[in-house]
Amino acid sequence: MPAFRSMSWAALGLALASGIAGCASDAWLFATASLGGDTAGQRGNVQVVFINNTPYRATFTFGAYDNLDRNTAPALQQFSSETDTRTLEGDSETEPITVQCHRIFSIGGEGLIARVQENLAEDAFEEAALVPGVYFSSLAAGEEFADLPNEGVAAAHDAFIGADFDCGSLIVYRLEFSDAGEEEFEIQMSVIPSESTR
C-alpha cells in the first residue's frame, strides 16, 4: 500500500508539473513573442476576417491592446446597425482587415472594454457596440433597440500573441451556433500563419 501511495503521489506530482510547465510556456511565449516589423521598435500587422455563420446581425467590438499598458488606446473595429460602424449581417463575412500587432486580440473582453472606456473619448467609439462578447439580433436596422441580443449572445474571446497567434498571421473568427455551453452562440478562431512562420 505505501508503494502504491508513493506511486500515486509521484504521478500526481508529474501531472501538476506538466500543467505548470505548459502554463509557464504559454506565459513565456506571450511575454516574449515578436510584435513584428522589419525595424526594431516597429510593429507588424495581422490580417483579420470575421465570418458570421448565423442568420442574425452581429454586434460587437474587436480590439487589440497590450495588457501591461493601461494608458494606450486600443485599436478598434466595431460592428453594429449604426451607420458609423461596420455591419456584419447574418450569413456574411468581412474583407481582410489589417490590424497592428498587439499582445491581446479581443472580442468584447473585459480588459478591452475597460481600456476603451478609460482611454478613448466618448465620440471615438460607438456605445451600442461596446458589449461583452457578441450580441445577435434579428431586428431590422433602424428599429429601436436593433442591436440588443434578442436572439442570444456569444461569450467574449481573448487571443494571446505567441500562444494563439503570431504577428503576420491571418486570423479567421467564425460566429457559430453553439452545440454546448450556456450561450446560444460561440466564437471560433483559426489561424493561418504567414509564409515566414509556416
PyMOL commands that place a pseudoatom at each C-alpha (Angstrom):
pseudoatom trace, name=CA, resn=MET, resi=1, chain=A, elem=C, hetatm=0, pos=[0.000, 0.000, 0.000]
pseudoatom trace, name=CA, resn=PRO, resi=2, chain=A, elem=C, hetatm=0, pos=[2.757, 2.525, 0.819]
pseudoatom trace, name=CA, resn=ALA, resi=3, chain=A, elem=C, hetatm=0, pos=[4.399, 1.790, -2.546]
pseudoatom trace, name=CA, resn=PHE, resi=4, chain=A, elem=C, hetatm=0, pos=[1.083, 2.368, -4.311]
pseudoatom trace, name=CA, resn=ARG, resi=5, chain=A, elem=C, hetatm=0, pos=[0.595, 5.644, -2.470]
pseudoatom trace, name=CA, resn=SER, resi=6, chain=A, elem=C, hetatm=0, pos=[4.092, 6.843, -3.321]
pseudoatom trace, name=CA, resn=MET, resi=7, chain=A, elem=C, hetatm=0, pos=[3.472, 5.979, -6.985]
pseudoatom trace, name=CA, resn=SER, resi=8, chain=A, elem=C, hetatm=0, pos=[0.166, 7.869, -6.878]
pseudoatom trace, name=CA, resn=TRP, resi=9, chain=A, elem=C, hetatm=0, pos=[1.797, 10.926, -5.350]
pseudoatom trace, name=CA, resn=ALA, resi=10, chain=A, elem=C, hetatm=0, pos=[4.579, 10.723, -7.940]
pseudoatom trace, name=CA, resn=ALA, resi=11, chain=A, elem=C, hetatm=0, pos=[2.052, 10.553, -10.777]
pseudoatom trace, name=CA, resn=LEU, resi=12, chain=A, elem=C, hetatm=0, pos=[0.121, 13.478, -9.314]
pseudoatom trace, name=CA, resn=GLY, resi=13, chain=A, elem=C, hetatm=0, pos=[3.317, 15.476, -8.952]
pseudoatom trace, name=CA, resn=LEU, resi=14, chain=A, elem=C, hetatm=0, pos=[4.269, 14.765, -12.565]
pseudoatom trace, name=CA, resn=ALA, resi=15, chain=A, elem=C, hetatm=0, pos=[0.835, 15.792, -13.811]
pseudoatom trace, name=CA, resn=LEU, resi=16, chain=A, elem=C, hetatm=0, pos=[0.935, 19.040, -11.840]
pseudoatom trace, name=CA, resn=ALA, resi=17, chain=A, elem=C, hetatm=0, pos=[4.456, 19.807, -13.016]
pseudoatom trace, name=CA, resn=SER, resi=18, chain=A, elem=C, hetatm=0, pos=[3.430, 19.208, -16.628]
pseudoatom trace, name=CA, resn=GLY, resi=19, chain=A, elem=C, hetatm=0, pos=[0.430, 21.516, -16.250]
pseudoatom trace, name=CA, resn=ILE, resi=20, chain=A, elem=C, hetatm=0, pos=[2.504, 24.234, -14.622]
pseudoatom trace, name=CA, resn=ALA, resi=21, chain=A, elem=C, hetatm=0, pos=[5.195, 23.869, -17.266]
pseudoatom trace, name=CA, resn=GLY, resi=22, chain=A, elem=C, hetatm=0, pos=[2.561, 24.224, -20.002]
pseudoatom trace, name=CA, resn=CYS, resi=23, chain=A, elem=C, hetatm=0, pos=[1.146, 27.380, -18.424]
pseudoatom trace, name=CA, resn=ALA, resi=24, chain=A, elem=C, hetatm=0, pos=[4.625, 28.775, -17.899]
pseudoatom trace, name=CA, resn=SER, resi=25, chain=A, elem=C, hetatm=0, pos=[5.484, 28.009, -21.526]
pseudoatom trace, name=CA, resn=ASP, resi=26, chain=A, elem=C, hetatm=0, pos=[2.395, 29.871, -22.787]
pseudoatom trace, name=CA, resn=ALA, resi=27, chain=A, elem=C, hetatm=0, pos=[3.151, 32.804, -20.486]
pseudoatom trace, name=CA, resn=TRP, resi=28, chain=A, elem=C, hetatm=0, pos=[6.735, 32.930, -21.745]
pseudoatom trace, name=CA, resn=LEU, resi=29, chain=A, elem=C, hetatm=0, pos=[5.611, 32.862, -25.381]
pseudoatom trace, name=CA, resn=PHE, resi=30, chain=A, elem=C, hetatm=0, pos=[3.029, 35.555, -24.699]
pseudoatom trace, name=CA, resn=ALA, resi=31, chain=A, elem=C, hetatm=0, pos=[5.512, 37.848, -22.952]
pseudoatom trace, name=CA, resn=THR, resi=32, chain=A, elem=C, hetatm=0, pos=[8.350, 37.435, -25.441]
pseudoatom trace, name=CA, resn=ALA, resi=33, chain=A, elem=C, hetatm=0, pos=[6.625, 36.932, -28.815]
pseudoatom trace, name=CA, resn=SER, resi=34, chain=A, elem=C, hetatm=0, pos=[7.736, 39.333, -31.523]
pseudoatom trace, name=CA, resn=LEU, resi=35, chain=A, elem=C, hetatm=0, pos=[5.397, 42.172, -32.427]
pseudoatom trace, name=CA, resn=GLY, resi=36, chain=A, elem=C, hetatm=0, pos=[6.865, 42.043, -35.921]
pseudoatom trace, name=CA, resn=GLY, resi=37, chain=A, elem=C, hetatm=0, pos=[8.054, 44.846, -38.124]
pseudoatom trace, name=CA, resn=ASP, resi=38, chain=A, elem=C, hetatm=0, pos=[11.227, 44.986, -40.184]
pseudoatom trace, name=CA, resn=THR, resi=39, chain=A, elem=C, hetatm=0, pos=[12.843, 47.599, -37.961]
pseudoatom trace, name=CA, resn=ALA, resi=40, chain=A, elem=C, hetatm=0, pos=[13.494, 47.263, -34.239]
pseudoatom trace, name=CA, resn=GLY, resi=41, chain=A, elem=C, hetatm=0, pos=[10.800, 49.064, -32.270]
pseudoatom trace, name=CA, resn=GLN, resi=42, chain=A, elem=C, hetatm=0, pos=[8.240, 48.915, -35.077]
pseudoatom trace, name=CA, resn=ARG, resi=43, chain=A, elem=C, hetatm=0, pos=[5.175, 46.701, -35.132]
pseudoatom trace, name=CA, resn=GLY, resi=44, chain=A, elem=C, hetatm=0, pos=[3.971, 44.406, -37.858]
pseudoatom trace, name=CA, resn=ASN, resi=45, chain=A, elem=C, hetatm=0, pos=[0.393, 43.630, -38.799]
pseudoatom trace, name=CA, resn=VAL, resi=46, chain=A, elem=C, hetatm=0, pos=[-2.149, 40.843, -38.652]
pseudoatom trace, name=CA, resn=GLN, resi=47, chain=A, elem=C, hetatm=0, pos=[-4.982, 40.289, -41.138]
pseudoatom trace, name=CA, resn=VAL, resi=48, chain=A, elem=C, hetatm=0, pos=[-8.366, 39.552, -39.528]
pseudoatom trace, name=CA, resn=VAL, resi=49, chain=A, elem=C, hetatm=0, pos=[-11.526, 38.198, -41.163]
pseudoatom trace, name=CA, resn=PHE, resi=50, chain=A, elem=C, hetatm=0, pos=[-14.923, 37.839, -39.475]
pseudoatom trace, name=CA, resn=ILE, resi=51, chain=A, elem=C, hetatm=0, pos=[-17.389, 35.253, -40.813]
pseudoatom trace, name=CA, resn=ASN, resi=52, chain=A, elem=C, hetatm=0, pos=[-20.949, 35.258, -39.492]
pseudoatom trace, name=CA, resn=ASN, resi=53, chain=A, elem=C, hetatm=0, pos=[-22.384, 31.775, -39.995]
pseudoatom trace, name=CA, resn=THR, resi=54, chain=A, elem=C, hetatm=0, pos=[-25.646, 32.641, -38.257]
pseudoatom trace, name=CA, resn=PRO, resi=55, chain=A, elem=C, hetatm=0, pos=[-28.725, 34.268, -39.842]
pseudoatom trace, name=CA, resn=TYR, resi=56, chain=A, elem=C, hetatm=0, pos=[-28.548, 37.196, -37.407]
pseudoatom trace, name=CA, resn=ARG, resi=57, chain=A, elem=C, hetatm=0, pos=[-26.732, 40.532, -37.441]
pseudoatom trace, name=CA, resn=ALA, resi=58, chain=A, elem=C, hetatm=0, pos=[-23.770, 40.584, -35.041]
pseudoatom trace, name=CA, resn=THR, resi=59, chain=A, elem=C, hetatm=0, pos=[-22.981, 43.494, -32.723]
pseudoatom trace, name=CA, resn=PHE, resi=60, chain=A, elem=C, hetatm=0, pos=[-19.552, 43.568, -31.093]
pseudoatom trace, name=CA, resn=THR, resi=61, chain=A, elem=C, hetatm=0, pos=[-16.267, 45.374, -30.555]
pseudoatom trace, name=CA, resn=PHE, resi=62, chain=A, elem=C, hetatm=0, pos=[-12.985, 43.854, -31.669]
pseudoatom trace, name=CA, resn=GLY, resi=63, chain=A, elem=C, hetatm=0, pos=[-9.804, 45.393, -30.358]
pseudoatom trace, name=CA, resn=ALA, resi=64, chain=A, elem=C, hetatm=0, pos=[-6.094, 44.847, -29.962]
pseudoatom trace, name=CA, resn=TYR, resi=65, chain=A, elem=C, hetatm=0, pos=[-4.084, 46.098, -26.996]
pseudoatom trace, name=CA, resn=ASP, resi=66, chain=A, elem=C, hetatm=0, pos=[-1.057, 45.456, -24.780]
pseudoatom trace, name=CA, resn=ASN, resi=67, chain=A, elem=C, hetatm=0, pos=[-2.101, 44.121, -21.398]
pseudoatom trace, name=CA, resn=LEU, resi=68, chain=A, elem=C, hetatm=0, pos=[0.724, 45.801, -19.453]
pseudoatom trace, name=CA, resn=ASP, resi=69, chain=A, elem=C, hetatm=0, pos=[-0.012, 49.232, -20.904]
pseudoatom trace, name=CA, resn=ARG, resi=70, chain=A, elem=C, hetatm=0, pos=[-3.103, 50.652, -19.209]
pseudoatom trace, name=CA, resn=ASN, resi=71, chain=A, elem=C, hetatm=0, pos=[-2.834, 54.046, -20.927]
pseudoatom trace, name=CA, resn=THR, resi=72, chain=A, elem=C, hetatm=0, pos=[-2.643, 53.286, -24.641]
pseudoatom trace, name=CA, resn=ALA, resi=73, chain=A, elem=C, hetatm=0, pos=[-5.861, 53.414, -26.648]
pseudoatom trace, name=CA, resn=PRO, resi=74, chain=A, elem=C, hetatm=0, pos=[-6.687, 50.028, -28.204]
pseudoatom trace, name=CA, resn=ALA, resi=75, chain=A, elem=C, hetatm=0, pos=[-7.010, 49.590, -31.959]
pseudoatom trace, name=CA, resn=LEU, resi=76, chain=A, elem=C, hetatm=0, pos=[-10.744, 49.136, -32.577]
pseudoatom trace, name=CA, resn=GLN, resi=77, chain=A, elem=C, hetatm=0, pos=[-13.138, 47.711, -35.115]
pseudoatom trace, name=CA, resn=GLN, resi=78, chain=A, elem=C, hetatm=0, pos=[-16.823, 47.927, -34.189]
pseudoatom trace, name=CA, resn=PHE, resi=79, chain=A, elem=C, hetatm=0, pos=[-19.844, 46.208, -35.725]
pseudoatom trace, name=CA, resn=SER, resi=80, chain=A, elem=C, hetatm=0, pos=[-23.497, 47.166, -35.237]
pseudoatom trace, name=CA, resn=SER, resi=81, chain=A, elem=C, hetatm=0, pos=[-26.521, 48.555, -37.079]
pseudoatom trace, name=CA, resn=GLU, resi=82, chain=A, elem=C, hetatm=0, pos=[-25.224, 52.101, -36.527]
pseudoatom trace, name=CA, resn=THR, resi=83, chain=A, elem=C, hetatm=0, pos=[-24.024, 53.923, -39.642]
pseudoatom trace, name=CA, resn=ASP, resi=84, chain=A, elem=C, hetatm=0, pos=[-20.680, 54.947, -38.110]
pseudoatom trace, name=CA, resn=THR, resi=85, chain=A, elem=C, hetatm=0, pos=[-19.583, 51.326, -37.529]
pseudoatom trace, name=CA, resn=ARG, resi=86, chain=A, elem=C, hetatm=0, pos=[-19.085, 48.339, -39.769]
pseudoatom trace, name=CA, resn=THR, resi=87, chain=A, elem=C, hetatm=0, pos=[-22.030, 45.978, -40.265]
pseudoatom trace, name=CA, resn=LEU, resi=88, chain=A, elem=C, hetatm=0, pos=[-21.851, 42.177, -40.163]
pseudoatom trace, name=CA, resn=GLU, resi=89, chain=A, elem=C, hetatm=0, pos=[-25.217, 40.821, -41.216]
pseudoatom trace, name=CA, resn=GLY, resi=90, chain=A, elem=C, hetatm=0, pos=[-26.187, 37.178, -40.980]
pseudoatom trace, name=CA, resn=ASP, resi=91, chain=A, elem=C, hetatm=0, pos=[-24.506, 34.773, -43.403]
pseudoatom trace, name=CA, resn=SER, resi=92, chain=A, elem=C, hetatm=0, pos=[-21.874, 37.291, -44.447]
pseudoatom trace, name=CA, resn=GLU, resi=93, chain=A, elem=C, hetatm=0, pos=[-18.189, 37.982, -43.953]
pseudoatom trace, name=CA, resn=THR, resi=94, chain=A, elem=C, hetatm=0, pos=[-15.785, 40.880, -43.972]
pseudoatom trace, name=CA, resn=GLU, resi=95, chain=A, elem=C, hetatm=0, pos=[-12.890, 41.549, -46.249]
pseudoatom trace, name=CA, resn=PRO, resi=96, chain=A, elem=C, hetatm=0, pos=[-9.482, 41.063, -44.573]
pseudoatom trace, name=CA, resn=ILE, resi=97, chain=A, elem=C, hetatm=0, pos=[-8.914, 43.879, -42.075]
pseudoatom trace, name=CA, resn=THR, resi=98, chain=A, elem=C, hetatm=0, pos=[-5.345, 44.960, -41.273]
pseudoatom trace, name=CA, resn=VAL, resi=99, chain=A, elem=C, hetatm=0, pos=[-4.671, 45.336, -37.547]
pseudoatom trace, name=CA, resn=GLN, resi=100, chain=A, elem=C, hetatm=0, pos=[-1.378, 46.350, -35.966]
pseudoatom trace, name=CA, resn=CYS, resi=101, chain=A, elem=C, hetatm=0, pos=[0.157, 43.634, -33.772]
pseudoatom trace, name=CA, resn=HIS, resi=102, chain=A, elem=C, hetatm=0, pos=[-0.539, 43.805, -30.039]
pseudoatom trace, name=CA, resn=ARG, resi=103, chain=A, elem=C, hetatm=0, pos=[-0.245, 41.270, -27.231]
pseudoatom trace, name=CA, resn=ILE, resi=104, chain=A, elem=C, hetatm=0, pos=[-4.001, 40.603, -26.929]
pseudoatom trace, name=CA, resn=PHE, resi=105, chain=A, elem=C, hetatm=0, pos=[-6.696, 40.456, -29.605]
pseudoatom trace, name=CA, resn=SER, resi=106, chain=A, elem=C, hetatm=0, pos=[-10.138, 40.578, -28.019]
pseudoatom trace, name=CA, resn=ILE, resi=107, chain=A, elem=C, hetatm=0, pos=[-13.790, 40.390, -28.978]
pseudoatom trace, name=CA, resn=GLY, resi=108, chain=A, elem=C, hetatm=0, pos=[-15.768, 42.039, -26.200]
pseudoatom trace, name=CA, resn=GLY, resi=109, chain=A, elem=C, hetatm=0, pos=[-13.369, 41.097, -23.398]
pseudoatom trace, name=CA, resn=GLU, resi=110, chain=A, elem=C, hetatm=0, pos=[-13.335, 42.866, -20.024]
pseudoatom trace, name=CA, resn=GLY, resi=111, chain=A, elem=C, hetatm=0, pos=[-9.810, 44.232, -20.496]
pseudoatom trace, name=CA, resn=LEU, resi=112, chain=A, elem=C, hetatm=0, pos=[-10.686, 45.645, -23.910]
pseudoatom trace, name=CA, resn=ILE, resi=113, chain=A, elem=C, hetatm=0, pos=[-13.891, 47.298, -22.703]
pseudoatom trace, name=CA, resn=ALA, resi=114, chain=A, elem=C, hetatm=0, pos=[-12.078, 48.818, -19.704]
pseudoatom trace, name=CA, resn=ARG, resi=115, chain=A, elem=C, hetatm=0, pos=[-9.368, 50.325, -21.917]
pseudoatom trace, name=CA, resn=VAL, resi=116, chain=A, elem=C, hetatm=0, pos=[-11.911, 51.760, -24.337]
pseudoatom trace, name=CA, resn=GLN, resi=117, chain=A, elem=C, hetatm=0, pos=[-13.833, 53.410, -21.512]
pseudoatom trace, name=CA, resn=GLU, resi=118, chain=A, elem=C, hetatm=0, pos=[-10.693, 54.671, -19.752]
pseudoatom trace, name=CA, resn=ASN, resi=119, chain=A, elem=C, hetatm=0, pos=[-8.580, 55.823, -22.698]
pseudoatom trace, name=CA, resn=LEU, resi=120, chain=A, elem=C, hetatm=0, pos=[-10.898, 56.913, -25.521]
pseudoatom trace, name=CA, resn=ALA, resi=121, chain=A, elem=C, hetatm=0, pos=[-13.108, 59.966, -25.818]
pseudoatom trace, name=CA, resn=GLU, resi=122, chain=A, elem=C, hetatm=0, pos=[-16.828, 59.201, -25.933]
pseudoatom trace, name=CA, resn=ASP, resi=123, chain=A, elem=C, hetatm=0, pos=[-17.069, 60.254, -29.573]
pseudoatom trace, name=CA, resn=ALA, resi=124, chain=A, elem=C, hetatm=0, pos=[-14.262, 57.846, -30.546]
pseudoatom trace, name=CA, resn=PHE, resi=125, chain=A, elem=C, hetatm=0, pos=[-16.397, 54.702, -30.202]
pseudoatom trace, name=CA, resn=GLU, resi=126, chain=A, elem=C, hetatm=0, pos=[-19.994, 53.573, -30.567]
pseudoatom trace, name=CA, resn=GLU, resi=127, chain=A, elem=C, hetatm=0, pos=[-21.521, 52.777, -27.172]
pseudoatom trace, name=CA, resn=ALA, resi=128, chain=A, elem=C, hetatm=0, pos=[-24.132, 50.433, -28.686]
pseudoatom trace, name=CA, resn=ALA, resi=129, chain=A, elem=C, hetatm=0, pos=[-21.364, 48.150, -29.975]
pseudoatom trace, name=CA, resn=LEU, resi=130, chain=A, elem=C, hetatm=0, pos=[-19.280, 48.173, -26.785]
pseudoatom trace, name=CA, resn=VAL, resi=131, chain=A, elem=C, hetatm=0, pos=[-20.776, 44.980, -25.396]
pseudoatom trace, name=CA, resn=PRO, resi=132, chain=A, elem=C, hetatm=0, pos=[-19.367, 41.882, -23.678]
pseudoatom trace, name=CA, resn=GLY, resi=133, chain=A, elem=C, hetatm=0, pos=[-18.859, 39.187, -26.292]
pseudoatom trace, name=CA, resn=VAL, resi=134, chain=A, elem=C, hetatm=0, pos=[-21.160, 39.297, -29.324]
pseudoatom trace, name=CA, resn=TYR, resi=135, chain=A, elem=C, hetatm=0, pos=[-24.862, 40.191, -29.449]
pseudoatom trace, name=CA, resn=PHE, resi=136, chain=A, elem=C, hetatm=0, pos=[-27.061, 38.613, -32.132]
pseudoatom trace, name=CA, resn=SER, resi=137, chain=A, elem=C, hetatm=0, pos=[-30.206, 40.379, -33.356]
pseudoatom trace, name=CA, resn=SER, resi=138, chain=A, elem=C, hetatm=0, pos=[-32.923, 39.670, -35.897]
pseudoatom trace, name=CA, resn=LEU, resi=139, chain=A, elem=C, hetatm=0, pos=[-34.410, 43.168, -35.576]
pseudoatom trace, name=CA, resn=ALA, resi=140, chain=A, elem=C, hetatm=0, pos=[-34.168, 45.363, -38.663]
pseudoatom trace, name=CA, resn=ALA, resi=141, chain=A, elem=C, hetatm=0, pos=[-31.519, 48.067, -38.687]
pseudoatom trace, name=CA, resn=GLY, resi=142, chain=A, elem=C, hetatm=0, pos=[-33.128, 51.350, -37.733]
pseudoatom trace, name=CA, resn=GLU, resi=143, chain=A, elem=C, hetatm=0, pos=[-35.600, 49.791, -35.327]
pseudoatom trace, name=CA, resn=GLU, resi=144, chain=A, elem=C, hetatm=0, pos=[-35.464, 50.828, -31.705]
pseudoatom trace, name=CA, resn=PHE, resi=145, chain=A, elem=C, hetatm=0, pos=[-33.144, 48.525, -29.727]
pseudoatom trace, name=CA, resn=ALA, resi=146, chain=A, elem=C, hetatm=0, pos=[-31.945, 46.984, -33.029]
pseudoatom trace, name=CA, resn=ASP, resi=147, chain=A, elem=C, hetatm=0, pos=[-28.611, 45.975, -31.504]
pseudoatom trace, name=CA, resn=LEU, resi=148, chain=A, elem=C, hetatm=0, pos=[-29.941, 44.274, -28.379]
pseudoatom trace, name=CA, resn=PRO, resi=149, chain=A, elem=C, hetatm=0, pos=[-29.446, 40.482, -28.356]
pseudoatom trace, name=CA, resn=ASN, resi=150, chain=A, elem=C, hetatm=0, pos=[-32.983, 39.282, -28.964]
pseudoatom trace, name=CA, resn=GLU, resi=151, chain=A, elem=C, hetatm=0, pos=[-31.572, 36.056, -30.442]
pseudoatom trace, name=CA, resn=GLY, resi=152, chain=A, elem=C, hetatm=0, pos=[-28.752, 35.446, -27.969]
pseudoatom trace, name=CA, resn=VAL, resi=153, chain=A, elem=C, hetatm=0, pos=[-25.099, 36.110, -27.219]
pseudoatom trace, name=CA, resn=ALA, resi=154, chain=A, elem=C, hetatm=0, pos=[-21.640, 34.594, -27.577]
pseudoatom trace, name=CA, resn=ALA, resi=155, chain=A, elem=C, hetatm=0, pos=[-19.149, 34.837, -24.719]
pseudoatom trace, name=CA, resn=ALA, resi=156, chain=A, elem=C, hetatm=0, pos=[-16.157, 37.150, -25.059]
pseudoatom trace, name=CA, resn=HIS, resi=157, chain=A, elem=C, hetatm=0, pos=[-12.989, 35.821, -26.693]
pseudoatom trace, name=CA, resn=ASP, resi=158, chain=A, elem=C, hetatm=0, pos=[-9.362, 36.793, -25.969]
pseudoatom trace, name=CA, resn=ALA, resi=159, chain=A, elem=C, hetatm=0, pos=[-6.392, 35.547, -28.002]
pseudoatom trace, name=CA, resn=PHE, resi=160, chain=A, elem=C, hetatm=0, pos=[-2.765, 35.917, -26.923]
pseudoatom trace, name=CA, resn=ILE, resi=161, chain=A, elem=C, hetatm=0, pos=[0.226, 36.537, -29.174]
pseudoatom trace, name=CA, resn=GLY, resi=162, chain=A, elem=C, hetatm=0, pos=[2.771, 33.745, -29.077]
pseudoatom trace, name=CA, resn=ALA, resi=163, chain=A, elem=C, hetatm=0, pos=[0.323, 31.249, -27.604]
pseudoatom trace, name=CA, resn=ASP, resi=164, chain=A, elem=C, hetatm=0, pos=[-2.645, 31.653, -30.003]
pseudoatom trace, name=CA, resn=PHE, resi=165, chain=A, elem=C, hetatm=0, pos=[-1.265, 33.579, -32.998]
pseudoatom trace, name=CA, resn=ASP, resi=166, chain=A, elem=C, hetatm=0, pos=[1.886, 35.212, -34.343]
pseudoatom trace, name=CA, resn=CYS, resi=167, chain=A, elem=C, hetatm=0, pos=[2.369, 38.606, -35.895]
pseudoatom trace, name=CA, resn=GLY, resi=168, chain=A, elem=C, hetatm=0, pos=[1.955, 38.336, -39.669]
pseudoatom trace, name=CA, resn=SER, resi=169, chain=A, elem=C, hetatm=0, pos=[-0.770, 35.681, -39.435]
pseudoatom trace, name=CA, resn=LEU, resi=170, chain=A, elem=C, hetatm=0, pos=[-4.274, 35.678, -40.886]
pseudoatom trace, name=CA, resn=ILE, resi=171, chain=A, elem=C, hetatm=0, pos=[-6.821, 35.248, -38.080]
pseudoatom trace, name=CA, resn=VAL, resi=172, chain=A, elem=C, hetatm=0, pos=[-10.284, 33.995, -39.020]
pseudoatom trace, name=CA, resn=TYR, resi=173, chain=A, elem=C, hetatm=0, pos=[-13.089, 34.443, -36.490]
pseudoatom trace, name=CA, resn=ARG, resi=174, chain=A, elem=C, hetatm=0, pos=[-16.271, 32.455, -37.120]
pseudoatom trace, name=CA, resn=LEU, resi=175, chain=A, elem=C, hetatm=0, pos=[-19.522, 33.257, -35.344]
pseudoatom trace, name=CA, resn=GLU, resi=176, chain=A, elem=C, hetatm=0, pos=[-21.400, 29.980, -34.967]
pseudoatom trace, name=CA, resn=PHE, resi=177, chain=A, elem=C, hetatm=0, pos=[-24.324, 28.350, -33.213]
pseudoatom trace, name=CA, resn=SER, resi=178, chain=A, elem=C, hetatm=0, pos=[-23.104, 26.605, -30.069]
pseudoatom trace, name=CA, resn=ASP, resi=179, chain=A, elem=C, hetatm=0, pos=[-23.749, 22.905, -29.519]
pseudoatom trace, name=CA, resn=ALA, resi=180, chain=A, elem=C, hetatm=0, pos=[-22.611, 23.044, -25.898]
pseudoatom trace, name=CA, resn=GLY, resi=181, chain=A, elem=C, hetatm=0, pos=[-22.303, 25.562, -23.101]
pseudoatom trace, name=CA, resn=GLU, resi=182, chain=A, elem=C, hetatm=0, pos=[-24.605, 28.133, -21.611]
pseudoatom trace, name=CA, resn=GLU, resi=183, chain=A, elem=C, hetatm=0, pos=[-24.697, 30.542, -24.555]
pseudoatom trace, name=CA, resn=GLU, resi=184, chain=A, elem=C, hetatm=0, pos=[-26.613, 30.027, -27.797]
pseudoatom trace, name=CA, resn=PHE, resi=185, chain=A, elem=C, hetatm=0, pos=[-23.650, 31.109, -29.937]
pseudoatom trace, name=CA, resn=GLU, resi=186, chain=A, elem=C, hetatm=0, pos=[-19.873, 30.882, -29.848]
pseudoatom trace, name=CA, resn=ILE, resi=187, chain=A, elem=C, hetatm=0, pos=[-16.762, 32.433, -31.376]
pseudoatom trace, name=CA, resn=GLN, resi=188, chain=A, elem=C, hetatm=0, pos=[-14.389, 30.058, -33.139]
pseudoatom trace, name=CA, resn=MET, resi=189, chain=A, elem=C, hetatm=0, pos=[-10.887, 31.165, -34.120]
pseudoatom trace, name=CA, resn=SER, resi=190, chain=A, elem=C, hetatm=0, pos=[-8.466, 29.696, -36.620]
pseudoatom trace, name=CA, resn=VAL, resi=191, chain=A, elem=C, hetatm=0, pos=[-5.038, 30.977, -37.597]
pseudoatom trace, name=CA, resn=ILE, resi=192, chain=A, elem=C, hetatm=0, pos=[-3.237, 30.769, -40.941]
pseudoatom trace, name=CA, resn=PRO, resi=193, chain=A, elem=C, hetatm=0, pos=[0.464, 31.512, -40.357]
pseudoatom trace, name=CA, resn=SER, resi=194, chain=A, elem=C, hetatm=0, pos=[2.376, 33.885, -42.561]
pseudoatom trace, name=CA, resn=GLU, resi=195, chain=A, elem=C, hetatm=0, pos=[4.762, 32.320, -45.068]
pseudoatom trace, name=CA, resn=SER, resi=196, chain=A, elem=C, hetatm=0, pos=[7.662, 33.159, -42.771]
pseudoatom trace, name=CA, resn=THR, resi=197, chain=A, elem=C, hetatm=0, pos=[6.207, 31.065, -39.913]
pseudoatom trace, name=CA, resn=ARG, resi=198, chain=A, elem=C, hetatm=0, pos=[4.817, 28.058, -41.823]
for i in range(1, 198): cmd.bond("trace and resi %d" % i, "trace and resi %d" % (i + 1))
show_as sticks, trace
zoom trace
